[in-house]
Amino acid sequence: MIRVGIGYDIHRFTPGRRLVLGGVIIPCKRGLKGHSDADVVVHAVADALLGAAGAGDIGEHFPSTDKRYKDISSLVLLERVAGILKRSGFRVGNVDAMLLLEAPHIAPYRGRMRRCIAKALGIAEGRVSVKATTQEGVGPIGRNEAAAAYAVATVYSV
């Protein structure tokens, strides 16, 4: 059986934090505000995978009220999501993430993002896609106040 899930996440930019996208630290004067490292790409991927498996969402498994997850790497959470899928009888087919932000440009980091996500999930890099687009100046993302990501994932039962 093959199943499909979708994930979405958004966080505001804030000074004094490092910017982590797709598990990669990106040089920037500000990062994203959140309980964990606020990696919108990895959060969207995690939610897509959990949704495909019918296993809830990241807020259910890793609540922002739990101090254990304060500033945690989202890649660690993604590794745990892979474990949840395995225990539920599913394996990752592929993930496709779309990052929405005005700046910085992620082209120089895209390959590293794919490798980080693939490694956390225990799959081949070729089964991970990361893309980006701007909002053409529209809304909070377009005004460079926030970044967001969508992800689609497939899982299959074993």
MIDOVEX-815758 format. One line per 3 residues: number of its first residue (from 1); their letters; for each residue x, y, z of C-alpha. Coordinates in Angstrom, 2 decimals, always signed. Layout:
BEGIN
NUM = a = X/Y/Z ~ ...
END
This chain:
BEGIN
1 = mir = +0.00/+0.00/+0.00 ~ +1.26/+3.47/-0.90 ~ +0.03/+6.52/+1.01
4 = vgi = +0.56/+10.27/+0.51 ~ +0.77/+13.07/+3.08 ~ +1.15/+16.84/+3.00
7 = gyd = +2.89/+19.09/+5.51 ~ +3.14/+22.83/+6.06 ~ +4.99/+25.07/+8.47
10 = ihr = +5.62/+28.80/+8.87 ~ +7.75/+30.80/+11.30 ~ +8.52/+34.49/+11.70
13 = ftp = +12.06/+35.81/+11.38 ~ +13.62/+37.11/+14.59 ~ +17.03/+38.59/+15.42
16 = grr = +19.47/+36.70/+17.62 ~ +18.83/+33.21/+16.23 ~ +20.66/+31.22/+13.61
19 = lvl = +18.81/+30.34/+10.43 ~ +18.41/+26.60/+9.90 ~ +16.71/+25.35/+6.75
22 = ggv = +16.65/+21.73/+5.66 ~ +19.06/+20.91/+8.47 ~ +21.66/+23.38/+7.16
25 = iip = +22.82/+26.51/+8.98 ~ +22.49/+29.38/+6.50 ~ +24.52/+32.57/+7.07
28 = ckr = +21.96/+35.26/+7.87 ~ +21.54/+38.12/+10.33 ~ +18.41/+36.52/+11.79
31 = glk = +16.78/+33.17/+12.18 ~ +13.30/+31.78/+12.60 ~ +11.42/+32.04/+15.87
34 = ghs = +10.30/+28.75/+17.37 ~ +10.61/+26.32/+20.25 ~ +12.99/+24.00/+18.41
37 = dad = +15.43/+25.28/+15.77 ~ +12.31/+26.35/+13.79 ~ +13.42/+24.60/+10.59
40 = vvv = +10.30/+25.04/+8.46 ~ +11.53/+22.66/+5.77 ~ +12.14/+19.74/+8.11
43 = hav = +8.93/+20.45/+10.05 ~ +6.88/+20.33/+6.83 ~ +8.59/+17.09/+5.78
46 = ada = +7.95/+15.53/+9.20 ~ +4.27/+16.46/+9.11 ~ +3.90/+15.13/+5.56
49 = llg = +5.41/+11.79/+6.60 ~ +3.38/+11.51/+9.78 ~ +0.23/+12.40/+7.86
52 = aag = +0.91/+9.80/+5.18 ~ +1.28/+7.15/+7.88 ~ -1.82/+8.33/+9.76
55 = agd = +0.41/+8.95/+12.77 ~ -0.60/+12.45/+13.86 ~ +1.64/+15.50/+13.55
58 = ige = +4.87/+16.87/+14.97 ~ +3.04/+18.98/+17.55 ~ +1.48/+15.83/+18.95
61 = hfp = +4.76/+13.91/+19.13 ~ +7.08/+16.81/+20.05 ~ +4.97/+19.51/+21.78
64 = std = +6.38/+23.02/+22.17 ~ +5.38/+22.84/+25.83 ~ +7.98/+20.11/+26.43
67 = kry = +11.34/+21.52/+27.54 ~ +13.16/+18.51/+26.04 ~ +12.54/+19.97/+22.59
70 = kdi = +13.73/+23.50/+23.33 ~ +16.25/+24.46/+20.59 ~ +16.52/+20.83/+19.47
73 = ssl = +17.70/+20.14/+15.93 ~ +14.73/+19.35/+13.74 ~ +16.85/+16.64/+12.10
76 = vll = +16.80/+14.80/+15.43 ~ +13.01/+15.03/+15.40 ~ +12.96/+13.80/+11.79
79 = erv = +15.05/+10.77/+12.79 ~ +12.44/+10.06/+15.46 ~ +9.67/+10.43/+12.87
82 = agi = +11.45/+7.81/+10.76 ~ +11.36/+5.54/+13.81 ~ +7.64/+6.17/+14.30
85 = lkr = +7.02/+5.24/+10.66 ~ +9.09/+2.06/+10.98 ~ +7.22/+0.98/+14.13
88 = sgf = +3.93/+1.69/+12.31 ~ +4.91/-0.60/+9.45 ~ +5.81/+2.09/+6.90
91 = rvg = +8.91/+3.08/+4.95 ~ +9.59/+6.41/+3.26 ~ +9.07/+6.45/-0.50
94 = nvd = +10.05/+10.02/-1.25 ~ +9.71/+13.59/+0.02 ~ +9.33/+16.81/-1.97
97 = aml = +9.66/+20.12/-0.11 ~ +8.93/+23.65/-1.35 ~ +10.43/+26.51/+0.68
100 = lle = +8.80/+29.93/+0.44 ~ +11.02/+32.89/+1.34 ~ +12.38/+36.07/-0.17
103 = aph = +15.94/+35.85/+1.12 ~ +18.46/+34.42/+1.48 ~ +18.74/+32.39/-1.71
106 = iap = +19.12/+28.70/-0.96 ~ +20.60/+27.45/-4.23 ~ +24.10/+27.07/-2.74
109 = yrg = +22.67/+24.96/+0.13 ~ +20.07/+22.82/-1.64 ~ +22.33/+19.77/-2.09
112 = rmr = +23.33/+19.81/+1.58 ~ +19.67/+20.11/+2.58 ~ +18.79/+17.06/+0.50
115 = rci = +21.66/+15.08/+2.03 ~ +20.72/+16.08/+5.61 ~ +17.06/+15.14/+5.16
118 = aka = +17.93/+11.87/+3.39 ~ +20.41/+10.89/+6.10 ~ +17.89/+11.61/+8.89
121 = lgi = +15.33/+9.43/+7.12 ~ +17.75/+6.69/+6.14 ~ +16.94/+6.98/+2.43
124 = aeg = +18.88/+7.79/-0.74 ~ +19.41/+11.46/-1.51 ~ +17.71/+10.96/-4.87
127 = rvs = +14.42/+10.38/-3.03 ~ +14.50/+13.90/-1.53 ~ +13.68/+17.10/-3.39
130 = vka = +14.04/+20.64/-2.00 ~ +12.94/+23.65/-4.02 ~ +12.35/+27.31/-3.24
133 = ttq = +10.31/+30.20/-4.51 ~ +9.60/+33.76/-3.49 ~ +6.24/+35.37/-2.81
136 = egv = +7.00/+38.29/-5.15 ~ +6.68/+40.78/-2.29 ~ +3.18/+39.62/-1.31
139 = gpi = +2.18/+39.04/+2.32 ~ +4.40/+38.42/+5.35 ~ +6.69/+36.07/+3.43
142 = grn = +6.97/+38.57/+0.59 ~ +7.83/+41.32/+3.09 ~ +10.58/+39.02/+4.41
145 = eaa = +8.90/+38.74/+7.82 ~ +8.56/+34.95/+7.69 ~ +9.50/+31.77/+5.87
148 = aay = +7.27/+28.79/+5.17 ~ +7.47/+25.38/+3.57 ~ +5.14/+22.81/+2.07
151 = ava = +6.05/+19.16/+1.70 ~ +4.52/+16.11/+0.11 ~ +5.63/+12.62/+1.05
154 = tvy = +4.89/+9.09/+0.08 ~ +5.19/+6.10/+2.36 ~ +4.63/+2.44/+1.67
157 = sv = +3.68/-0.40/+3.96 ~ +6.11/-3.23/+4.54
END
